[in-house]
Amino acid sequence: MKRKIGEVVMMAWIAGLALGLAHTCTAEEKPLVPGEGTNAAAADQEEADRPTASADLAFMSQYIWRGYALSKDSLVVQPSLTAGYKGFSLNVWGNLDTDCYQGACKGDSKWNETDLTFGYDTSFGILGVEAGFIYYALDGADDWKEFYLSLGLDTLLAPTLTVYREVSKNQGWYVLLGISHSFELPGDMTLDLAGSVSYWGSDNDNMVEYNSDLSRTAQRFSGPHDGLVSWA
């Protein structure tokens, strides 16, 4: 079943990429002509009311999710397809590990994850709000189901707080606090800096505390989990 999902995702991604390229090659901007009764605000609103679609393809040296290294010494390929309309969005994302190092797939190329995300975002002044649901279809592991809520401020350092709630077998809370800032550089270039820290509170026995000798305890994990600093 999951192999079929991965194949469908690849076909959808290719179709979405072709559609995006076709749109890029044929779309033309219509100049505003005085006397036509059209203004910039109306044009922007009309553009915002149109459905959107985008496709991306990323090549990564490693797949790291919430501090966990899910690949090793491998090129990972991550296609993504997103459709949006009036604040609603649907995203399909996948991960292809070209040299799997865990379990029966060791040494093989393996499509091992397909994520479906449905979300809605809006804003109230400087406050941005996004909420949605994520389904993680995982190969060789229990699938995950998460709801999330994100609040962000359009101000200095652009602080964003996102809360995830896993509602299936691996129930728990994951809270992520992030900041970012973009610096203008000469030659129409920018330097983008970002950082984040997280907290994980487990409500299940799959994620527990470990002793210094790496032996498991019976205490469920609860506390700071991972951090990230990035620049581009």
Rosetta silent file (secondary structure, phi, psi, omega in degrees, C-alpha in Angstrom):
SEQUENCE: MKRKIGEVVMMAWIAGLALGLAHTCTAEEKPLVPGEGTNAAAADQEEADRPTASADLAFMSQYIWRGYALSKDSLVVQPSLTAGYKGFSLNVWGNLDTDCYQGACKGDSKWNETDLTFGYDTSFGILGVEAGFIYYALDGADDWKEFYLSLGLDTLLAPTLTVYREVSKNQGWYVLLGISHSFELPGDMTLDLAGSVSYWGSDNDNMVEYNSDLSRTAQRFSGPHDGLVSWA
SCORE:     score description
SCORE:     0.000 S_00000001
   1 L     0.000  -46.622 -177.443    0.000    0.000    0.000 S_00000001
   2 H   -70.194  -32.498  177.061    2.698    2.473    0.948 S_00000001
   3 H   -63.751  -39.158  177.887    4.750    1.628   -2.130 S_00000001
   4 H   -66.001  -39.142  177.480    1.720    2.519   -4.243 S_00000001
   5 H   -59.911  -44.385 -179.992    1.319    5.794   -2.354 S_00000001
   6 H   -61.325  -41.528  179.231    4.953    6.655   -3.106 S_00000001
   7 H   -64.512  -40.922  178.275    4.475    5.918   -6.808 S_00000001
   8 H   -62.586  -41.146  179.940    1.344    8.086   -6.905 S_00000001
   9 H   -61.685  -44.775 -179.913    3.246   10.921   -5.209 S_00000001
  10 H   -61.930  -42.074  179.156    6.051   10.781   -7.781 S_00000001
  11 H   -65.421  -40.860  179.097    3.541   10.852  -10.655 S_00000001
  12 H   -65.700  -39.226  179.608    1.664   13.744   -9.033 S_00000001
  13 H   -64.365  -44.040  179.347    4.885   15.634   -8.469 S_00000001
  14 H   -62.413  -42.993  178.749    5.959   15.237  -12.105 S_00000001
  15 H   -64.212  -41.096  179.425    2.523   16.368  -13.309 S_00000001
  16 H   -65.623  -38.781  178.842    2.592   19.332  -10.926 S_00000001
  17 H   -65.185  -42.550  178.474    6.066   20.344  -12.072 S_00000001
  18 H   -62.368  -41.867  178.427    4.995   20.204  -15.713 S_00000001
  19 H   -62.681  -42.251  179.606    1.928   22.324  -14.925 S_00000001
  20 H   -64.876  -40.760  178.591    4.076   24.850  -13.069 S_00000001
  21 H   -65.946  -39.583  179.181    6.552   25.093  -15.962 S_00000001
  22 H   -63.872  -41.473  179.166    3.729   25.529  -18.442 S_00000001
  23 H   -64.524  -40.685 -179.550    2.222   28.299  -16.325 S_00000001
  24 H   -63.504  -36.540 -175.682    5.598   30.007  -16.026 S_00000001
  25 H   -78.860  -24.005 -172.575    6.117   29.939  -19.786 S_00000001
  26 H  -109.643  -20.516 -175.651    2.648   31.215  -20.752 S_00000001
  27 L   -69.923  137.062  176.479    1.552   33.605  -17.990 S_00000001
  28 L  -130.269  144.611  176.431    1.745   37.303  -18.857 S_00000001
  29 L   -82.748  134.501  177.952    1.125   40.345  -16.706 S_00000001
  30 L   -94.464  119.548 -177.971   -1.617   42.623  -17.981 S_00000001
  31 L   -67.914  148.128  176.500   -0.661   46.297  -17.599 S_00000001
  32 L   -77.837  126.807 -179.075   -3.055   48.620  -15.848 S_00000001
  33 L  -109.088  124.990  179.329   -4.602   51.057  -18.326 S_00000001
  34 L   -55.114  136.590  176.810   -5.999   54.365  -17.034 S_00000001
  35 L    97.411   -9.980 -179.914   -9.750   54.548  -17.406 S_00000001
  36 L   -83.176   -8.011  179.048  -10.418   50.815  -17.160 S_00000001
  37 L    77.508   16.683  179.279  -11.586   51.114  -13.552 S_00000001
  38 L  -107.665  134.090  177.459   -8.972   48.636  -12.316 S_00000001
  39 L  -123.355  169.892 -175.212   -6.662   49.483   -9.398 S_00000001
  40 H   -62.127  -39.116 -178.175   -3.745   47.722   -7.749 S_00000001
  41 H   -63.750  -42.611  179.408   -5.756   46.636   -4.679 S_00000001
  42 H   -65.899  -39.125  178.501   -8.432   44.981   -6.802 S_00000001
  43 H   -64.471  -40.849  178.385   -5.787   43.251   -8.902 S_00000001
  44 H   -63.995  -40.210  179.976   -4.051   41.957   -5.775 S_00000001
  45 H   -66.058  -40.056  178.166   -7.347   40.658   -4.385 S_00000001
  46 H   -63.614  -39.483  178.576   -8.141   38.913   -7.663 S_00000001
  47 H   -65.786  -38.836 -179.282   -4.702   37.292   -7.631 S_00000001
  48 H   -68.502  -25.568 -178.268   -5.187   36.151   -4.004 S_00000001
  49 L   -84.329   -4.180 -178.960   -8.510   34.504   -4.893 S_00000001
  50 L   -86.017  145.052  173.051   -6.956   32.291   -7.569 S_00000001
  51 L   -63.102  148.061  179.025   -5.939   28.684   -6.876 S_00000001
  52 E  -125.679  156.314  176.159   -2.179   28.158   -6.687 S_00000001
  53 E  -148.531  142.552  178.565    0.076   25.177   -7.267 S_00000001
  54 E  -147.030  153.372  178.464    3.792   24.637   -6.786 S_00000001
  55 E  -135.685  139.939 -179.874    6.271   21.786   -7.045 S_00000001
  56 E  -135.851  154.468  175.754    9.724   21.454   -5.498 S_00000001
  57 E  -140.397  117.736 -177.320   12.501   18.895   -5.560 S_00000001
  58 E  -113.038  141.015  174.433   15.255   18.938   -2.922 S_00000001
  59 E  -115.179  119.918 -173.973   18.490   16.941   -2.813 S_00000001
  60 E  -121.876  149.504  176.338   19.916   16.602    0.712 S_00000001
  61 L   -80.094  -17.971  177.939   23.045   15.034    2.177 S_00000001
  62 L  -161.504  147.225  176.995   21.057   13.854    5.214 S_00000001
  63 L  -104.054  111.822  178.638   17.470   13.683    6.456 S_00000001
  64 E  -119.376  125.528 -178.700   17.168   14.995   10.013 S_00000001
  65 E  -124.119  116.441  177.947   13.735   15.260   11.639 S_00000001
  66 L    51.257   42.430  176.725   13.337   16.900   15.037 S_00000001
  67 L    87.768   -8.652 -179.719   16.936   16.127   15.954 S_00000001
  68 E   -96.988  128.275  176.153   16.844   12.492   14.769 S_00000001
  69 E   -80.681  110.200 -177.109   19.159   11.439   11.919 S_00000001
  70 L   -99.807    6.016  172.412   16.943    9.325    9.647 S_00000001
  71 L  -148.616  164.320 -177.353   19.633    8.752    7.011 S_00000001
  72 L  -152.795  128.013  178.214   23.396    8.201    6.987 S_00000001
  73 L    50.733   45.850 -174.795   26.065    8.572    4.254 S_00000001
  74 L  -146.639  148.679  169.448   23.301    8.835    1.664 S_00000001
  75 L   -84.950  128.704  176.212   21.764   11.235   -0.800 S_00000001
  76 E  -112.335  139.589 -178.672   18.092   11.801    0.011 S_00000001
  77 E  -114.521  126.607 -172.922   15.625   13.104   -2.553 S_00000001
  78 E  -129.001   93.709  175.108   12.560   14.962   -1.282 S_00000001
  79 E   -80.401  152.147 -179.745    9.829   15.979   -3.779 S_00000001
  80 E  -145.897  137.842  179.161    6.963   18.213   -2.661 S_00000001
  81 E  -131.562  126.725 -176.320    3.689   19.238   -4.304 S_00000001
  82 E  -130.256  135.117  173.164    1.427   21.945   -2.853 S_00000001
  83 E  -122.341  140.369 -178.397   -1.994   23.268   -3.896 S_00000001
  84 E  -140.140  152.453  177.608   -3.641   26.268   -2.234 S_00000001
  85 E  -159.085  118.101  175.985   -6.868   28.244   -2.385 S_00000001
  86 L    50.132   47.533  176.857   -8.045   31.144   -0.204 S_00000001
  87 L    92.414  -19.512  178.022   -5.839   30.247    2.751 S_00000001
  88 E   -88.430  146.950  179.796   -6.357   26.483    2.520 S_00000001
  89 E  -145.064  149.910  175.433   -3.477   24.282    1.401 S_00000001
  90 E  -132.882  123.050 -177.221   -2.789   20.614    0.671 S_00000001
  91 E  -122.871  137.143  172.719    0.800   19.363    0.519 S_00000001
  92 E  -118.216  125.036 -175.889    2.211   15.968   -0.464 S_00000001
  93 E  -132.757  143.676 -179.597    5.851   15.389    0.517 S_00000001
  94 E  -139.795  164.217  179.529    8.049   12.338    0.221 S_00000001
  95 E  -132.782  124.068  176.092   11.514   11.035    1.092 S_00000001
  96 E  -113.913  115.002  178.349   13.649    8.724   -1.036 S_00000001
  97 E   -94.312  115.436 -174.004   16.770    7.396    0.687 S_00000001
  98 L   -78.466   -8.974  178.798   19.237    6.278   -2.009 S_00000001
  99 L  -150.751   73.934 -176.083   21.305    4.167    0.426 S_00000001
 100 L   -60.852  137.234 -176.975   19.138    2.981    3.306 S_00000001
 101 L  -117.321    5.550 -178.669   21.158    1.924    6.366 S_00000001
 102 L  -120.334  144.410  172.059   18.454    0.535    8.695 S_00000001
 103 H    64.938 -152.272 -174.109   16.555   -2.755    8.735 S_00000001
 104 H   -71.058  -16.910 -176.614   15.953   -4.994    5.714 S_00000001
 105 H   -87.567    5.896 -174.151   16.467   -2.154    3.222 S_00000001
 106 L   -52.202  127.067  178.137   20.137   -1.670    4.133 S_00000001
 107 L    84.778   -5.349 -178.515   22.166   -0.680    1.087 S_00000001
 108 L  -104.918  162.499  171.189   19.111   -0.267   -1.159 S_00000001
 109 L   -81.287  130.640 -171.376   17.295    2.737   -2.522 S_00000001
 110 E  -141.429  126.049  169.007   14.086    3.105   -0.515 S_00000001
 111 E   -83.016  107.787 -169.833   11.020    5.345   -0.601 S_00000001
 112 E  -118.543    2.552  177.655   10.373    5.356    3.148 S_00000001
 113 E  -157.165  136.888  173.028    8.063    8.261    3.965 S_00000001
 114 E  -134.234  121.448 -178.507    5.061   10.056    2.482 S_00000001
 115 E  -112.165  135.555  173.946    3.497   12.978    4.362 S_00000001
 116 E  -115.237  124.159 -178.239    0.104   14.553    3.675 S_00000001
 117 E  -124.794  124.258  174.618   -0.509   17.978    5.230 S_00000001
 118 E  -113.726  125.986 -176.188   -3.794   19.878    5.167 S_00000001
 119 E  -143.004  167.669  174.828   -3.673   23.396    6.585 S_00000001
 120 E  -140.967  133.379  178.003   -5.305   26.801    6.764 S_00000001
 121 E  -132.052  147.602  178.694   -3.569   30.101    7.437 S_00000001
 122 E  -152.189  179.218 -179.558   -4.789   33.629    7.986 S_00000001
 123 E  -143.698  152.544  176.399   -3.649   36.820    9.693 S_00000001
 124 E  -131.552   93.239 -174.420   -4.961   39.439   12.093 S_00000001
 125 L    66.867 -123.368 -179.833   -2.785   42.533   11.791 S_00000001
 126 L   -87.134   -3.121 -179.003    0.762   41.471   12.672 S_00000001
 127 E   -93.917  121.160  174.163   -0.430   38.097   14.004 S_00000001
 128 E  -102.404  138.496 -177.364   -0.293   35.152   11.626 S_00000001
 129 E  -128.766  133.531  175.540   -2.220   31.972   12.470 S_00000001
 130 E  -138.927  138.534  178.524   -1.953   28.545   10.864 S_00000001
 131 E  -140.966  153.108  179.829   -3.596   25.275   11.836 S_00000001
 132 E  -179.084 -168.523 -176.942   -3.774   21.875   10.233 S_00000001
 133 E  -135.783  138.057  178.870   -3.339   18.112   10.243 S_00000001
 134 E  -122.979  130.926  173.493   -0.357   15.965    9.165 S_00000001
 135 E  -112.925  118.727  178.775   -0.461   12.270    8.254 S_00000001
 136 E   -99.697  109.353  175.227    2.954   10.578    8.199 S_00000001
 137 E   -92.573  109.835 -171.837    2.889    7.334    6.152 S_00000001
 138 E  -112.073  140.634  178.161    6.072    5.532    7.246 S_00000001
 139 L   -87.684  124.508  178.029    7.656    2.391    5.853 S_00000001
 140 L    78.941   13.120  179.519    8.442   -0.209    8.512 S_00000001
 141 L  -150.250  163.696  177.097    6.977    1.840   11.400 S_00000001
 142 L   -64.891  137.154  175.737    3.620    2.926   12.787 S_00000001
 143 L   -67.151  150.523  178.784    2.086    5.852   10.910 S_00000001
 144 E  -108.967  149.790  176.064    1.821    9.158   12.786 S_00000001
 145 E  -134.830  120.586 -175.186   -1.148   11.536   12.923 S_00000001
 146 E  -130.781  140.362  164.921   -0.639   15.099   14.187 S_00000001
 147 E  -101.543  151.275  179.163   -2.653   18.258   14.604 S_00000001
 148 E  -144.284  154.928  175.808   -0.763   21.532   14.795 S_00000001
 149 E  -139.081  128.912 -177.539   -1.308   25.221   15.586 S_00000001
 150 E  -126.476  133.584  177.119    1.213   27.941   14.749 S_00000001
 151 E  -121.853  129.735 -179.772    1.265   31.597   15.853 S_00000001
 152 E  -135.858  147.845  179.683    3.711   34.087   14.363 S_00000001
 153 E  -111.655  129.776  177.343    4.362   37.823   14.740 S_00000001
 154 L   -85.287   74.377 -176.855    5.359   40.011   11.791 S_00000001
 155 L  -149.161 -168.470 -178.662    7.812   42.036   13.853 S_00000001
 156 L   -55.162  129.204 -179.174   11.474   42.069   14.884 S_00000001
 157 L    69.896   -1.019  175.231   12.990   38.540   14.711 S_00000001
 158 L    43.279   58.376 -178.324    9.630   37.180   13.464 S_00000001
 159 L   -64.104  138.802 -179.551    9.000   34.931   16.522 S_00000001
 160 E  -135.658  130.930  176.955    6.905   31.831   15.794 S_00000001
 161 E  -117.476  122.350 -179.640    5.436   29.313   18.244 S_00000001
 162 E  -123.681  130.183  179.875    4.148   26.007   16.858 S_00000001
 163 E  -115.651  124.386  177.570    2.454   23.283   18.918 S_00000001
 164 E  -109.951  138.794  177.022    2.079   19.741   17.531 S_00000001
 165 E  -126.226  111.765  176.653   -0.164   17.103   19.107 S_00000001
 166 E   -80.840  130.534 -171.602    0.315   13.465   18.070 S_00000001
 167 L  -118.171    5.353  179.200   -2.988   11.613   18.440 S_00000001
 168 L  -103.829 -137.125 -172.663   -2.221    8.023   17.406 S_00000001
 169 L   -66.159  -32.089 -176.999    0.022    5.406   19.026 S_00000001
 170 L   -99.313   51.174 -173.891    2.887    7.821   19.799 S_00000001
 171 L   -58.370  139.792  179.055    0.791   10.394   21.651 S_00000001
 172 E   170.210  175.853  179.278    2.619   13.445   22.931 S_00000001
 173 E  -113.104  138.647  172.638    3.308   17.169   22.573 S_00000001
 174 E  -129.588  119.730 -176.123    6.041   18.789   20.505 S_00000001
 175 E  -116.994  127.937 -175.843    6.472   22.560   20.938 S_00000001
 176 E  -123.493  125.224  176.906    8.771   24.551   18.661 S_00000001
 177 E  -113.876  123.646 -177.330    9.856   28.178   19.198 S_00000001
 178 E  -132.427  153.636  174.254   11.688   29.847   16.321 S_00000001
 179 E  -134.565  157.701  178.961   13.069   33.234   15.325 S_00000001
 180 E  -157.891  157.007  176.984   14.495   34.525   12.046 S_00000001
 181 E  -154.888  143.423 -179.778   15.839   37.682   10.436 S_00000001
 182 E  -115.553  128.679  179.250   16.891   38.671    6.927 S_00000001
 183 E  -106.263  131.042  176.806   19.725   41.135    6.264 S_00000001
 184 E   -75.333  133.197  178.266   19.919   43.063    2.997 S_00000001
 185 E  -119.563  160.914  177.740   23.280   42.720    1.225 S_00000001
 186 L   -59.776  154.676  177.264   24.724   44.528   -1.810 S_00000001
 187 L    74.538   32.519  179.210   23.812   43.232   -5.231 S_00000001
 188 L    57.460   34.351  177.676   20.181   42.306   -4.428 S_00000001
 189 E  -110.518  158.833  176.973   21.352   39.566   -2.050 S_00000001
 190 E  -133.701  153.391  171.377   20.157   38.703    1.467 S_00000001
 191 E  -113.249  115.101 -176.349   21.559   36.852    4.451 S_00000001
 192 E  -104.308  118.991  178.665   18.831   34.820    6.172 S_00000001
 193 E  -112.550  142.963 -179.918   19.478   33.712    9.761 S_00000001
 194 E  -151.602  153.733  177.278   17.179   31.462   11.811 S_00000001
 195 E  -152.223  153.786  179.463   17.175   29.494   15.038 S_00000001
 196 E  -152.458  154.222  173.353   14.791   27.274   16.971 S_00000001
 197 E  -134.932  155.904 -175.391   14.490   25.280   20.192 S_00000001
 198 E  -136.643  162.409  174.205   11.948   22.610   21.096 S_00000001
 199 E  -130.587  136.665  178.485   10.220   20.826   23.960 S_00000001
 200 E  -126.167  125.705  176.257    8.868   17.263   23.756 S_00000001
 201 E  -120.363  112.328 -174.716    6.413   15.800   26.239 S_00000001
 202 E   -89.707  137.793  174.491    5.623   12.114   25.710 S_00000001
 203 L  -111.037   17.291 -178.327    2.302   10.516   26.689 S_00000001
 204 L  -137.799  168.119 -176.380    3.357    7.009   25.631 S_00000001
 205 L   -88.709    5.234  178.293    5.880    4.341   26.599 S_00000001
 206 L   -80.967  -26.204 -179.849    7.713    4.411   23.256 S_00000001
 207 L  -118.976  106.216 -173.540    9.680    7.545   24.149 S_00000001
 208 E  -127.755  171.556  174.864   11.269    7.295   27.609 S_00000001
 209 E   -73.648  152.762  177.174   14.207    8.606   29.606 S_00000001
 210 E  -121.179  146.599  174.402   17.591    6.843   29.317 S_00000001
 211 L   -77.315  172.254 -179.592   20.293    6.304   31.919 S_00000001
 212 L   -62.450  -23.986  177.679   23.898    7.391   31.377 S_00000001
 213 L   -91.414   13.430  178.069   24.720    3.854   30.187 S_00000001
 214 L    69.662   15.802  173.460   21.945    4.180   27.528 S_00000001
 215 L   -82.971  144.516 -178.106   19.647    1.694   29.288 S_00000001
 216 E   -72.968  149.679  171.247   15.931    2.495   29.159 S_00000001
 217 E  -112.801  177.318  178.171   13.944    3.633   32.164 S_00000001
 218 E   -92.753    0.751 -176.662   10.202    3.443   32.780 S_00000001
 219 E   -88.828  126.294  179.127    9.886    7.242   32.925 S_00000001
 220 E   -67.360  143.425 -176.119    8.322    8.922   29.907 S_00000001
 221 L   -73.065  137.324  175.717   10.458   11.634   28.312 S_00000001
 222 E  -155.350  116.243  179.848    9.535   15.242   29.031 S_00000001
 223 E   157.901 -176.549  176.244   11.854   18.205   28.531 S_00000001
 224 E   -56.327  143.580 -172.542   13.938   20.216   26.014 S_00000001
 225 E  -121.017  -59.463 -176.991   14.656   18.108   22.950 S_00000001
 226 E  -148.188  162.344  178.492   16.544   19.655   20.028 S_00000001
 227 E  -139.177  158.608 -176.934   17.791   22.954   18.636 S_00000001
 228 E  -147.450  135.918  172.337   18.704   24.286   15.208 S_00000001
 229 E  -125.589  133.266 -178.066   20.675   27.245   13.841 S_00000001
 230 E  -140.754  154.822  173.644   20.708   27.951   10.101 S_00000001
 231 E  -145.371  148.632 -177.775   21.908   30.569    7.639 S_00000001
 232 L  -152.486    0.000    0.000   21.387   30.966    3.898 S_00000001
